[in-house]
């Protein structure tokens, strides 16, 4: 059962209503789409040593890229900031991202989040004084149909009017020799494509760890193997963050827990609506005669050249495990039904049973679920990865001798409209959430700025209403 990436989870009730038989349930039960204990992918940076500080101006929960960038922003605003992390720095999704920084065909405030995010990343190496692996690369995407091409032309015209002249839109239609040079060695005769000239690229083995190094350099304390159990309040507002290793007194906290944010917020009786989604990727060797840069072609062919000449590739098939929450609010994802471009596989596995057994309430003086789930990673869908590599080699014979270096899957938590949740928590003054993004690297500089401004009562650079926790009510 395949549906477009933008057709995300229909929910368990909708699936049952569709009358799925054994011919569909069988493959669903055989697909991957489960979490297992893991570790950071390649990169590693130690946390801060010593005891927890007794107090801080702000505590960030989660040391992925969103937590790291939010801590940096608050520190640069003059606050003392502590990050507490249940596992290791960038131990989950933040060392497993695909790494393209793009705005192509994006809409609403999410478009601006990405558009401004690309600008921030262009200056990041200079800012932090080290190579984050960022480089402006350029991205080619061949339309799926004449209608898709027409939509892209309209999108370009609209977005050129929207953005400022200081940060212009650098996306255009290319064809002829320019396109052939961009798709050097392709066997198909592609005639026209969209080209995002200022699309950027980051490598998951490097980027989040470099930003964590910078955060520590400017004074952020990052405590790993230190799960946050919850928030204590005084007068209804944040007063303390309780961790497995002690209590930090603070008037401000930001939840950047990625796929774990919903569970953390449930213990506060806050309904943060997300569902899990996993996407497999692989790293292969490069070689002479390859087209380079960043390419997306019909036939589910995607690749991105890394800084060291290797290539990240992905079939762009998202695996959606059916869980308890799918039956509760999966229907809210129905508006995401859209024309097919990239596929989704539903999966039924032990996560369904585990989701019914998972406690959502615990005492802060007892062990929390996060202490038994340190660095949890999704299992790669090797069958789809191997098939995508075959398709890539058929389209670009120069990849024929490329070898697989690594295969992995990233775990995301997706909101019903696919936009991130960056929001104050009305029920708990002093608490902000910055989570639910499948484009964390692109969005992180600007989402961090928005989260920091919301926490401090300042006016964010973008209208945060579009990212509100309460927009689904």
Secondary structure, DSSP 8 states (H G I E B T S, - for coil): -EEEGGG----HHHHHHTT--HHHHHHHHHS---EEE---SS-------S---SB-SEEEE--SHHHHHHHHHHHHTT--EEEE-SS-TT-SGGGS---EE--TT--HHHHHHHHHHHHHHHTHHHHHTS--S-EE--EEE--SSHHHHHHHHHHHHHHHHHS-GGG---EEEEEHHHHHHHTTTBSS---EEEEETT-EE--TTTHHHHHHHHHHHTT-EEESS--EEEEEEETTEEEEEEETTEEEE-S-EEE--GGGHHHHHHTTT-----EEEEEEEEEE---TT---SEEEETTTEEEEE-TTS-EEE----EEEE--HHHHHHGGGGGGG----SSEEEEE-SHHHHHHHH------TTS--GGGS-SSEEE---HHHHHHHHHHHHHHBGGGTT--EEEEEEEEEEE-TTS--EEEE-TTSTTEEEEE--S-HHHHHHHHHHHHHHHHHT---SS-GGGG-TTTT-
